[in-house]
Each structure stands twice: as structure tokens, then as C-alpha cells.
Amino acid sequence: MKAVRVNRFGGPEVLTVRDADEPSPGSGEILVRVLAAGVNPVDTYIRSGAYVELPDLPYTPGGDAGGLVAAVGPAAAGGPAEDASRDRDGGALKETARRRRVPAIGERVYTSGSLSGTYAELALCRAGQLHPLPAGLTFGQGAAIGVPYTTAYRALFQRAQANAGETVLVHGASGAVGLAAVQLAVAEGLTVLATAGSDKGRALALEQGAAAVFDHRDDGHFEQLRDWTGGRGVDLVVELLANVNLDRDLLLLAQRGRVVVVGSRGRVALDPRDLMDREGSILAMRLPNARADELSAAHAAVQAGLEAGRLRPVVGRELPLAEAAAAHRAVIDGPALGKLVLIP
């Protein structure tokens, strides 16, 4: 099979397509034929060697994909497994227990994590890393679900405890995580304000349900946002680039508002009095820190939204697997317009 391999950490040029042995599923494992692989910013951080946790070399990048079940390992084929999850019921979360059905060979699935990496024609996964891909979604859209939607859900509802009726700013809304946050917040009855750095990005955020969208390349957009709220400010900011925006985000907060930091590429200086005046909070998240029950709750809520049609992943661009290096450059340099996907 063809797979992207990384033999040393470094720039995008270290991503090379090679012939690789086809993996074989062991106990509790499932093999997926990858028809689309999602590219996430975290993939670029790992590839560069600048991430907290790094894989052993050589490795194949990627954890998000849409595809078909190709083979099922012996224990995984033994029957369904118990899985603790949470379902959304009228805006409230309740604990439930559901039985996770093992997918059959040929079934449409999306992945949220992989044992062998998804930038490949075949990817090995644990049974719990696979989820049914609704019939109305493409495989490219399946590759846009895993990291973006679980990240957005965790930021909004697990870390920031967002509630219907609140006003949320998605600061950097035209990328995959930002658009997922817009859709999730709208579906739960929040008023969504958004920013994006291009005309197409702003139009895209409006299409997904944002009440108003602002140009974050315009230094005056903070004042425009505050004016839109009548001077009250916003209850919540989902911040995708904290090193650029966090200090001024604090000035946008309503009383007891909070900022949840989802992404940052450097340091930032803050004045604590800006938080004290509003009794505000800065929260942060990193998806690998989520507990198993939190991930299960996020996946259950996202799955329900996908099946109901309230959530609709946006694929901005598809590239062949051989252009993985170009994809890594594009996902960092932008402008972000939905999910960037590789096609094996």
C-alpha cells in the first residue's frame, strides 16, 4: 500500500509517500480502507518535532479519516462492547450506557484516532476509534469530523459550560475547528459572532449560522464586536490563536465571561486587572487531556448532530496523498476555509 512516512522531524519536506506493508488487525483492532484523510494543525506540530508528545520514528501521520471497514480483528469481531456515553436531551447532558456495535466489513466509518496513521491507503484502528459515517456525508466530510468536532464540543460544553441564550465569539471561525464550533453553538441555541481573515471565510461562517462576522485582520474589529453587543460584551470566546488575540479578548468579555484557549503559537502578555474587572476566566484545553468519558460524551453528541443533520462538516480543499507536504504548508499558512483533506 501507499503511505506517507516521516523518517525525521522537520519541515513539510520530510513527508514522503512510500510503499509500506499492509497492516493486519490484531485483537480488538479494525483495518480501515482510507478514502479521505483529514489534515489537522496538530499533525504539522508533531511532524516538526514541536509537540508535547512525539511518536517513535518512522511514523505515518494522521488520525482523522473517512473510509470503509476492510478487516476486523478476532476480539473486535466477538461482539459489541459496553461504552459509557452522554446524550444531549433538551440542552441537558445525561449519563447513559450504550452498546457499541462492531462495524461490519464494508461499512462506512469515520476515524477519531489511529494506531498506524491515516495518511495511507489503509489504517489500523482500535474499535473505539471508529464511528458510523451517516449516509448523507461524503468520505471527505468523514475525514473532517474527528479532531475538529470533538475539539469544538469539548471547548464549548465541557470546558466553558456554554448555555443556550449566551453570546459566543468564535475567534477564527473559517477553519475546521472554528466552523465546527459555529455549528455546534448554533445548534444549542447560542448567538454566534465570528471572525475570519478573508471574504470567503466570512461568507462561510455566515452560511453556517453566525449572526455576524468580522474581519480579524482589521485592528478595529474588537471595537466593532463590542459595539454589536451594545457595549455588554460576549459571554464566551473560543480562541483559536491566543498569542495574537488573548489580551484583547479579555476586554470583550461580559461580566463573568470566559475565554477558552483552543490554539496558540506563542506567548502573550496580559493585564490581570482586565479579568478582575469582569470577574472573568481563562480556560484552556488540549484534546489528548480529555478523559475517556468526556471523549465518549463528545462523540455521542456529535454523532447525534450528524445524524439529525444539524452538523455538516465543510471540506474546503482536497489534495492527493502525494501532496501531503503542500497540505501541511496550506493548513498553517491559510487562509483557512473548512477542512483540508488528502485523497489516497
ZAVOMAR-762818 format. One record per residue (C-alpha): x, y, z; residue number from 1. Coordinates in Angstrom, 2 decimals, padded with zeros to 5 digits. Layout:
east X | north Y | up Z | i NUM
...
This chain:
east 000.00 | north 000.00 | up 000.00 | i 1
east 001.00 | north 003.66 | up -000.32 | i 2
east 001.57 | north 005.65 | up 002.86 | i 3
east 003.15 | north 008.93 | up 003.90 | i 4
east 006.21 | north 008.24 | up 006.07 | i 5
east 008.22 | north 010.56 | up 008.29 | i 6
east 011.79 | north 009.38 | up 008.97 | i 7
east 012.92 | north 012.54 | up 010.81 | i 8
east 011.22 | north 015.54 | up 012.35 | i 9
east 011.43 | north 018.72 | up 010.35 | i 10
east 009.70 | north 020.83 | up 007.69 | i 11
east 006.95 | north 019.66 | up 005.33 | i 12
east 009.58 | north 018.21 | up 003.02 | i 13
east 010.07 | north 015.25 | up 005.42 | i 14
east 006.64 | north 013.93 | up 004.33 | i 15
east 007.28 | north 011.34 | up 001.62 | i 16
east 005.00 | north 008.75 | up 000.04 | i 17
east 006.44 | north 005.24 | up 000.25 | i 18
east 005.39 | north 001.65 | up -000.31 | i 19
east 004.55 | north 000.13 | up 003.07 | i 20
east 003.41 | north -003.24 | up 004.35 | i 21
east -000.34 | north -003.60 | up 004.76 | i 22
east -001.20 | north -003.73 | up 008.48 | i 23
east -003.13 | north -006.70 | up 009.83 | i 24
east -005.68 | north -006.21 | up 012.63 | i 25
east -004.92 | north -007.96 | up 015.88 | i 26
east -007.08 | north -008.48 | up 018.93 | i 27
east -009.65 | north -005.67 | up 019.25 | i 28
east -008.38 | north -003.91 | up 016.11 | i 29
east -010.06 | north -002.95 | up 012.84 | i 30
east -008.49 | north -002.17 | up 009.46 | i 31
east -009.98 | north 000.75 | up 007.52 | i 32
east -009.59 | north 001.44 | up 003.81 | i 33
east -008.93 | north 005.18 | up 003.86 | i 34
east -010.80 | north 007.10 | up 001.16 | i 35
east -010.04 | north 010.54 | up 002.64 | i 36
east -007.62 | north 011.62 | up 005.39 | i 37
east -008.05 | north 014.82 | up 007.36 | i 38
east -005.13 | north 017.20 | up 007.87 | i 39
east -005.08 | north 018.97 | up 011.25 | i 40
east -002.71 | north 021.68 | up 012.54 | i 41
east -001.59 | north 019.27 | up 015.27 | i 42
east -000.25 | north 016.99 | up 012.52 | i 43
east 002.15 | north 019.78 | up 011.49 | i 44
east 003.30 | north 020.38 | up 015.07 | i 45
east 004.09 | north 016.69 | up 015.53 | i 46
east 005.85 | north 016.47 | up 012.16 | i 47
east 008.06 | north 019.44 | up 013.09 | i 48
east 009.01 | north 017.87 | up 016.42 | i 49
east 007.48 | north 020.81 | up 018.33 | i 50
east 004.68 | north 018.92 | up 020.08 | i 51
east 004.49 | north 017.74 | up 023.69 | i 52
east 004.15 | north 014.06 | up 022.76 | i 53
east 006.03 | north 012.68 | up 019.76 | i 54
east 005.75 | north 009.28 | up 018.06 | i 55
east 008.66 | north 006.96 | up 017.50 | i 56
east 010.30 | north 007.34 | up 014.10 | i 57
east 009.48 | north 006.43 | up 011.41 | i 58
east 005.73 | north 007.01 | up 011.53 | i 59
east 002.69 | north 007.79 | up 009.37 | i 60
east 000.81 | north 010.96 | up 010.38 | i 61
east -002.91 | north 011.46 | up 010.83 | i 62
east -005.80 | north 010.34 | up 013.00 | i 63
east -008.86 | north 011.55 | up 011.08 | i 64
east -010.24 | north 009.69 | up 008.08 | i 65
east -013.36 | north 008.61 | up 006.26 | i 66
east -013.45 | north 005.17 | up 004.72 | i 67
east -014.69 | north 001.59 | up 004.70 | i 68
east -014.02 | north -001.26 | up 007.12 | i 69
east -011.61 | north -003.62 | up 005.36 | i 70
east -010.97 | north -006.27 | up 008.04 | i 71
east -011.87 | north -006.96 | up 011.66 | i 72
east -009.56 | north -008.50 | up 014.25 | i 73
east -010.60 | north -011.54 | up 016.31 | i 74
east -011.59 | north -009.92 | up 019.63 | i 75
east -013.30 | north -006.98 | up 017.92 | i 76
east -015.40 | north -009.46 | up 015.96 | i 77
east -016.53 | north -011.17 | up 019.16 | i 78
east -019.46 | north -008.80 | up 019.74 | i 79
east -020.44 | north -005.36 | up 020.96 | i 80
east -018.68 | north -003.70 | up 023.86 | i 81
east -020.04 | north -001.54 | up 026.66 | i 82
east -019.32 | north 002.15 | up 026.23 | i 83
east -020.25 | north 004.86 | up 028.72 | i 84
east -021.53 | north 007.94 | up 026.94 | i 85
east -023.69 | north 011.02 | up 027.34 | i 86
east -026.61 | north 012.08 | up 025.22 | i 87
east -027.90 | north 015.62 | up 024.87 | i 88
east -031.53 | north 015.85 | up 025.97 | i 89
east -033.18 | north 019.26 | up 025.64 | i 90
east -029.84 | north 021.01 | up 026.20 | i 91
east -029.05 | north 018.94 | up 029.31 | i 92
east -026.49 | north 016.17 | up 029.44 | i 93
east -027.48 | north 012.88 | up 030.98 | i 94
east -025.38 | north 009.80 | up 031.57 | i 95
east -026.37 | north 006.75 | up 029.55 | i 96
east -024.83 | north 003.43 | up 028.75 | i 97
east -024.87 | north 002.26 | up 025.17 | i 98
east -023.53 | north -000.79 | up 023.50 | i 99
east -021.05 | north -000.02 | up 020.76 | i 100
east -021.69 | north -002.23 | up 017.77 | i 101
east -018.61 | north -003.53 | up 015.98 | i 102
east -018.79 | north -002.33 | up 012.35 | i 103
east -019.06 | north -004.92 | up 009.61 | i 104
east -016.67 | north -005.29 | up 006.69 | i 105
east -017.61 | north -002.75 | up 004.02 | i 106
east -019.35 | north -000.39 | up 006.47 | i 107
east -018.87 | north 003.37 | up 006.12 | i 108
east -016.98 | north 004.83 | up 009.08 | i 109
east -015.00 | north 007.84 | up 010.20 | i 110
east -011.99 | north 007.58 | up 012.48 | i 111
east -011.03 | north 009.59 | up 015.51 | i 112
east -007.52 | north 008.34 | up 016.09 | i 113
east -005.48 | north 005.57 | up 014.55 | i 114
east -002.82 | north 003.09 | up 015.62 | i 115
east -000.91 | north 003.25 | up 012.33 | i 116
east -001.76 | north 006.73 | up 010.92 | i 117
east -004.37 | north 007.75 | up 008.36 | i 118
east -002.17 | north 009.34 | up 005.67 | i 119
east -002.25 | north 005.97 | up 003.95 | i 120
east -004.41 | north 003.67 | up 001.85 | i 121
east -005.08 | north 001.51 | up 004.91 | i 122
east -005.18 | north 002.47 | up 008.59 | i 123
east -005.27 | north 000.29 | up 011.69 | i 124
east -007.60 | north 001.46 | up 014.46 | i 125
east -008.96 | north 000.32 | up 017.79 | i 126
east -012.66 | north -000.48 | up 017.67 | i 127
east -013.39 | north 002.54 | up 019.88 | i 128
east -011.72 | north 004.88 | up 017.37 | i 129
east -014.36 | north 004.16 | up 014.70 | i 130
east -017.80 | north 005.74 | up 014.35 | i 131
east -020.59 | north 005.25 | up 011.78 | i 132
east -020.49 | north 007.71 | up 008.89 | i 133
east -024.06 | north 008.80 | up 008.06 | i 134
east -025.15 | north 008.02 | up 004.50 | i 135
east -025.64 | north 011.67 | up 003.60 | i 136
east -021.99 | north 012.58 | up 004.20 | i 137
east -019.04 | north 012.10 | up 001.84 | i 138
east -015.85 | north 010.37 | up 002.91 | i 139
east -014.15 | north 013.75 | up 002.76 | i 140
east -016.67 | north 015.07 | up 005.26 | i 141
east -016.00 | north 012.00 | up 007.39 | i 142
east -012.34 | north 012.98 | up 007.46 | i 143
east -013.41 | north 016.41 | up 008.78 | i 144
east -015.20 | north 015.16 | up 011.90 | i 145
east -012.80 | north 013.61 | up 014.43 | i 146
east -010.46 | north 016.30 | up 015.77 | i 147
east -012.45 | north 019.40 | up 014.71 | i 148
east -015.82 | north 018.45 | up 016.19 | i 149
east -014.58 | north 016.80 | up 019.39 | i 150
east -012.27 | north 019.77 | up 019.98 | i 151
east -015.07 | north 022.28 | up 019.42 | i 152
east -017.52 | north 020.33 | up 021.57 | i 153
east -015.05 | north 019.97 | up 024.40 | i 154
east -014.17 | north 023.68 | up 024.27 | i 155
east -017.78 | north 024.87 | up 024.27 | i 156
east -019.61 | north 022.45 | up 026.53 | i 157
east -017.06 | north 020.61 | up 028.67 | i 158
east -014.57 | north 023.36 | up 029.44 | i 159
east -016.63 | north 026.57 | up 029.05 | i 160
east -020.04 | north 025.12 | up 030.02 | i 161
east -021.80 | north 027.12 | up 027.28 | i 162
east -025.54 | north 027.57 | up 027.67 | i 163
east -028.39 | north 028.39 | up 025.30 | i 164
east -029.05 | north 032.12 | up 025.15 | i 165
east -025.42 | north 033.12 | up 025.67 | i 166
east -023.36 | north 035.01 | up 023.11 | i 167
east -020.17 | north 033.32 | up 021.93 | i 168
east -017.37 | north 034.71 | up 019.76 | i 169
east -015.54 | north 032.16 | up 017.64 | i 170
east -012.27 | north 033.99 | up 017.04 | i 171
east -011.01 | north 032.39 | up 013.83 | i 172
east -014.13 | north 030.71 | up 012.52 | i 173
east -013.33 | north 029.74 | up 008.94 | i 174
east -011.15 | north 026.70 | up 009.67 | i 175
east -012.38 | north 023.21 | up 010.50 | i 176
east -012.48 | north 023.66 | up 014.30 | i 177
east -013.94 | north 027.16 | up 014.03 | i 178
east -016.74 | north 026.07 | up 011.71 | i 179
east -017.49 | north 023.08 | up 013.93 | i 180
east -017.75 | north 025.46 | up 016.90 | i 181
east -020.14 | north 027.73 | up 014.96 | i 182
east -022.39 | north 024.80 | up 014.01 | i 183
east -022.39 | north 023.27 | up 017.50 | i 184
east -023.12 | north 026.58 | up 019.21 | i 185
east -025.94 | north 027.47 | up 016.80 | i 186
east -027.45 | north 024.00 | up 017.26 | i 187
east -027.52 | north 024.55 | up 021.04 | i 188
east -029.21 | north 027.94 | up 020.87 | i 189
east -026.28 | north 030.31 | up 021.36 | i 190
east -025.90 | north 033.58 | up 019.46 | i 191
east -022.67 | north 033.22 | up 017.48 | i 192
east -020.33 | north 036.02 | up 016.46 | i 193
east -017.37 | north 035.04 | up 014.32 | i 194
east -014.19 | north 036.39 | up 012.78 | i 195
east -012.29 | north 035.35 | up 009.67 | i 196
east -009.48 | north 036.82 | up 007.62 | i 197
east -010.91 | north 036.55 | up 004.10 | i 198
east -014.13 | north 037.41 | up 002.29 | i 199
east -014.74 | north 033.73 | up 001.52 | i 200
east -014.08 | north 032.76 | up 005.14 | i 201
east -016.52 | north 035.36 | up 006.44 | i 202
east -019.18 | north 034.26 | up 003.95 | i 203
east -018.64 | north 030.65 | up 005.02 | i 204
east -019.13 | north 031.47 | up 008.71 | i 205
east -022.35 | north 033.32 | up 007.89 | i 206
east -023.59 | north 030.32 | up 005.89 | i 207
east -023.05 | north 028.11 | up 008.94 | i 208
east -025.30 | north 030.27 | up 011.11 | i 209
east -023.18 | north 033.05 | up 012.63 | i 210
east -025.29 | north 036.13 | up 013.45 | i 211
east -022.47 | north 038.49 | up 012.41 | i 212
east -018.93 | north 038.07 | up 011.11 | i 213
east -015.97 | north 040.45 | up 011.40 | i 214
east -012.58 | north 040.77 | up 009.71 | i 215
east -009.91 | north 039.83 | up 012.25 | i 216
east -007.26 | north 041.41 | up 010.04 | i 217
east -008.90 | north 044.76 | up 010.77 | i 218
east -007.45 | north 046.09 | up 014.02 | i 219
east -010.77 | north 047.76 | up 014.76 | i 220
east -012.75 | north 044.53 | up 014.86 | i 221
east -012.61 | north 044.35 | up 018.66 | i 222
east -014.43 | north 047.69 | up 018.90 | i 223
east -016.87 | north 046.57 | up 016.21 | i 224
east -017.64 | north 043.42 | up 018.18 | i 225
east -018.25 | north 045.34 | up 021.40 | i 226
east -020.48 | north 047.80 | up 019.56 | i 227
east -022.51 | north 044.91 | up 018.12 | i 228
east -023.27 | north 043.73 | up 021.67 | i 229
east -024.33 | north 047.23 | up 022.72 | i 230
east -021.28 | north 047.50 | up 024.96 | i 231
east -022.21 | north 044.46 | up 027.04 | i 232
east -019.57 | north 042.14 | up 025.62 | i 233
east -019.71 | north 038.40 | up 024.98 | i 234
east -020.23 | north 035.58 | up 027.44 | i 235
east -017.67 | north 033.31 | up 025.86 | i 236
east -014.74 | north 033.47 | up 023.43 | i 237
east -013.48 | north 030.35 | up 021.65 | i 238
east -009.93 | north 031.45 | up 020.85 | i 239
east -008.04 | north 029.75 | up 018.03 | i 240
east -004.93 | north 031.97 | up 018.09 | i 241
east -004.36 | north 033.14 | up 021.64 | i 242
east -000.89 | north 034.60 | up 021.10 | i 243
east -002.43 | north 037.20 | up 018.77 | i 244
east -005.80 | north 037.88 | up 020.42 | i 245
east -005.97 | north 036.81 | up 024.06 | i 246
east -005.02 | north 040.12 | up 025.69 | i 247
east -007.76 | north 041.99 | up 023.82 | i 248
east -010.25 | north 039.14 | up 024.14 | i 249
east -010.40 | north 039.92 | up 027.85 | i 250
east -011.70 | north 043.40 | up 027.08 | i 251
east -014.58 | north 041.88 | up 025.11 | i 252
east -015.90 | north 039.78 | up 027.97 | i 253
east -019.22 | north 040.47 | up 029.65 | i 254
east -019.36 | north 040.14 | up 033.43 | i 255
east -018.24 | north 036.64 | up 034.45 | i 256
east -017.41 | north 035.85 | up 030.85 | i 257
east -014.77 | north 033.30 | up 029.94 | i 258
east -012.24 | north 032.60 | up 027.23 | i 259
east -011.36 | north 029.04 | up 026.28 | i 260
east -007.99 | north 028.77 | up 024.53 | i 261
east -008.02 | north 026.14 | up 021.78 | i 262
east -004.93 | north 027.22 | up 019.82 | i 263
east -001.81 | north 029.32 | up 020.31 | i 264
east 001.55 | north 029.65 | up 018.56 | i 265
east 003.48 | north 031.71 | up 021.08 | i 266
east 003.47 | north 033.78 | up 024.25 | i 267
east 001.22 | north 036.70 | up 025.16 | i 268
east 001.30 | north 039.37 | up 027.89 | i 269
east -001.87 | north 040.01 | up 029.92 | i 270
east -003.08 | north 042.54 | up 032.47 | i 271
east -004.88 | north 040.56 | up 035.23 | i 272
east -006.97 | north 043.64 | up 036.05 | i 273
east -008.83 | north 043.10 | up 032.78 | i 274
east -010.05 | north 039.80 | up 034.23 | i 275
east -010.62 | north 041.15 | up 037.71 | i 276
east -012.86 | north 043.98 | up 036.49 | i 277
east -015.14 | north 041.42 | up 034.81 | i 278
east -014.60 | north 038.52 | up 037.19 | i 279
east -013.72 | north 036.67 | up 034.02 | i 280
east -011.97 | north 033.35 | up 033.48 | i 281
east -009.36 | north 031.97 | up 031.09 | i 282
east -009.76 | north 028.27 | up 030.41 | i 283
east -007.66 | north 026.10 | up 028.13 | i 284
east -007.85 | north 022.69 | up 026.55 | i 285
east -005.83 | north 020.11 | up 024.70 | i 286
east -007.81 | north 017.22 | up 023.26 | i 287
east -005.41 | north 014.44 | up 024.42 | i 288
east -006.09 | north 015.55 | up 028.03 | i 289
east -009.77 | north 014.60 | up 027.79 | i 290
east -010.87 | north 011.67 | up 029.92 | i 291
east -012.39 | north 008.62 | up 028.25 | i 292
east -015.89 | north 009.51 | up 029.48 | i 293
east -015.51 | north 013.08 | up 028.16 | i 294
east -014.46 | north 011.85 | up 024.72 | i 295
east -017.32 | north 009.37 | up 024.69 | i 296
east -019.77 | north 012.15 | up 025.58 | i 297
east -018.40 | north 014.40 | up 022.84 | i 298
east -018.61 | north 011.67 | up 020.21 | i 299
east -022.17 | north 010.78 | up 021.23 | i 300
east -023.30 | north 014.41 | up 020.93 | i 301
east -021.52 | north 014.92 | up 017.60 | i 302
east -022.94 | north 011.67 | up 016.23 | i 303
east -026.46 | north 012.72 | up 017.19 | i 304
east -025.96 | north 016.09 | up 015.47 | i 305
east -024.62 | north 014.49 | up 012.31 | i 306
east -027.48 | north 012.00 | up 012.10 | i 307
east -030.04 | north 014.76 | up 012.67 | i 308
east -028.45 | north 016.97 | up 010.01 | i 309
east -027.69 | north 019.80 | up 012.45 | i 310
east -023.95 | north 019.34 | up 011.91 | i 311
east -022.46 | north 019.35 | up 008.42 | i 312
east -018.66 | north 019.19 | up 008.03 | i 313
east -017.23 | north 021.59 | up 005.45 | i 314
east -014.42 | north 020.36 | up 003.18 | i 315
east -012.55 | north 023.29 | up 001.72 | i 316
east -009.94 | north 021.54 | up -000.38 | i 317
east -008.90 | north 018.03 | up -001.42 | i 318
east -005.35 | north 017.12 | up -002.43 | i 319
east -003.79 | north 013.80 | up -003.49 | i 320
east -001.78 | north 011.92 | up -000.88 | i 321
east 001.43 | north 012.75 | up -002.76 | i 322
east 000.86 | north 016.45 | up -001.94 | i 323
east 000.93 | north 015.96 | up 001.83 | i 324
east 003.76 | north 018.49 | up 002.15 | i 325
east 001.71 | north 021.13 | up 000.31 | i 326
east -001.23 | north 020.32 | up 002.57 | i 327
east 000.88 | north 020.92 | up 005.69 | i 328
east 002.01 | north 024.28 | up 004.35 | i 329
east -001.55 | north 025.27 | up 003.46 | i 330
east -003.07 | north 024.32 | up 006.82 | i 331
east -000.65 | north 026.67 | up 008.61 | i 332
east -000.28 | north 029.49 | up 006.09 | i 333
east -004.01 | north 029.69 | up 005.28 | i 334
east -006.36 | north 031.26 | up 004.65 | i 335
east -008.41 | north 028.57 | up 006.37 | i 336
east -011.58 | north 027.55 | up 004.52 | i 337
east -013.03 | north 024.43 | up 006.08 | i 338
east -011.17 | north 021.14 | up 006.26 | i 339
east -008.17 | north 020.23 | up 004.12 | i 340
east -008.31 | north 016.57 | up 003.07 | i 341
east -005.87 | north 014.15 | up 001.44 | i 342
east -007.14 | north 011.53 | up -001.03 | i 343
east -005.06 | north 008.31 | up -001.16 | i 344
